[in-house]
Amino acid sequence: MSKVEDFLTYEEEQEIVEAIRMAEKETSGEIRVHIEKTTSIDTFDRAMEVFHLLKMDQTQLKNGVLIYLAVKDHAFVICGDKGINEAVTPDFWDSTKDLMMSHFKNGNFKLGLIDGIARAGEQLSKYFPWEHGDTNELSNEISKG
């Protein structure tokens, strides 16, 4: 599967968007998913470019989390902004990535993404709980490149 459009069905995309919405109900943090076919640069470097392009570095509390996937490359990165990276344990993103990878290896990309989103949401709610007046600063829709 090399086309971004073929990676997830419309229904699966909607389930992922709903998982983001549910995770963000408990936190002021922001979670985004970006999917593209491939990258010509290092996957982490590309994820950071996308992080900035999506203005994830402009959240008030610096608590955005991006799940970036390069489908054809079979690569993905989870990156958090300064606020969340300073709060979570150093191995948090690795353990979340391992959880997602176990689903991806079985071809269950939707469940891997949903579980990764849920884990990110749990940590965000622990360190950045939702408070009265919090607004959704970024779109929950999956972005594609």
C-alpha positions in Angstrom: 0.0 0.0 0.0 1.8 3.1 -1.2 -0.9 5.6 -1.7 -1.9 7.8 1.3 -5.6 7.6 0.1 -5.5 3.8 0.4 -3.9 3.6 3.8 -7.1 4.1 5.8 -10.7 4.0 4.7 -12.9 7.0 5.2 -14.6 5.2 8.1 -11.3 4.4 9.7 -10.2 8.0 9.4 -13.4 9.1 11.1 -12.8 6.7 14.0 -9.3 8.1 14.4 -10.6 11.7 14.4 -13.1 10.6 17.1 -10.3 9.1 19.1 -8.5 12.4 19.0 -11.7 14.3 20.0 -12.2 11.9 22.9 -8.6 12.1 24.1 -8.6 15.9 23.9 -11.8 16.1 26.1 -9.7 15.4 29.1 -6.8 17.7 28.3 -5.7 21.1 27.1 -3.2 19.3 24.9 -3.5 18.9 21.1 -3.0 15.7 19.2 -2.6 15.6 15.4 -2.0 12.7 12.9 -0.2 13.4 9.6 0.1 10.8 6.9 2.1 11.0 3.7 3.4 8.6 1.1 7.1 9.1 1.6 9.8 11.5 2.7 13.1 12.2 1.1 14.7 13.3 4.4 15.1 11.7 7.8 11.8 10.7 9.2 12.2 12.6 12.4 13.4 15.8 10.6 10.3 15.6 8.3 8.0 15.1 11.3 9.5 18.2 12.9 8.9 20.1 9.6 5.3 19.0 9.6 5.0 19.8 13.3 5.9 23.4 12.5 3.8 23.5 9.3 0.7 22.5 11.2 1.5 25.2 13.8 1.7 22.7 16.6 4.5 24.7 18.1 2.1 27.6 18.7 -0.1 26.0 21.3 -0.4 28.1 24.5 1.1 25.5 26.8 3.5 23.9 24.2 1.7 20.6 24.7 1.1 19.4 21.1 1.7 15.8 20.0 2.2 14.8 16.4 1.9 11.2 15.1 3.7 11.3 11.7 3.5 8.4 9.2 5.4 7.9 5.9 3.4 5.0 4.5 5.7 3.8 1.7 8.7 4.1 3.9 7.1 2.0 6.7 8.2 4.7 9.1 6.5 6.8 11.8 7.5 9.2 14.5 5.7 10.5 17.6 6.9 14.0 18.6 5.8 16.3 21.3 6.3 19.9 22.0 8.6 21.2 24.8 5.9 21.3 27.4 4.9 17.7 27.1 8.4 16.4 26.5 9.5 18.0 29.8 6.6 16.4 31.7 6.6 12.7 30.5 9.2 10.1 31.4 12.1 9.8 28.9 10.9 6.4 27.7 7.2 7.4 27.2 7.3 8.0 23.4 9.3 4.8 22.9 6.8 2.7 24.8 3.9 4.3 22.9 5.7 3.7 19.6 6.3 0.0 20.6 2.6 -0.4 21.4 1.6 1.1 18.0 4.2 -0.9 16.2 2.7 -4.2 17.5 -0.5 -3.3 15.8 1.2 -2.0 12.6 3.1 -5.3 12.2 -0.3 -7.1 12.1 -1.6 -4.6 9.5 -4.0 -3.0 11.9 -3.0 0.7 11.4 -6.3 2.1 12.7 -6.0 0.3 16.0 -2.3 1.3 16.3 -3.2 4.9 15.8 -6.1 4.8 18.1 -4.1 3.2 20.9 -1.2 5.7 20.4 -3.7 8.6 20.5 -5.3 7.2 23.7 -1.9 6.8 25.4 -0.8 10.3 24.4 -4.2 11.6 25.6 -3.7 9.9 29.0 -0.4 11.5 29.5 -1.6 14.9 28.3 -4.5 14.8 30.7 -2.2 13.8 33.6 0.1 16.8 33.1 -2.2 19.2 31.2 -5.8 18.5 32.4 -8.7 20.2 30.7 -9.7 23.3 32.5 -12.8 25.5 32.2 -12.3 27.8 29.2 -9.9 25.5 27.3 -10.4 25.7 23.6 -9.5 23.3 20.8 -6.5 25.1 19.3 -5.8 22.8 16.4 -7.9 20.7 14.0 -8.6 17.1 14.9 -8.7 16.1 11.2 -6.0 13.9 9.8 -3.6 16.0 7.6 -2.1 14.5 4.5 1.0 15.3 2.5 
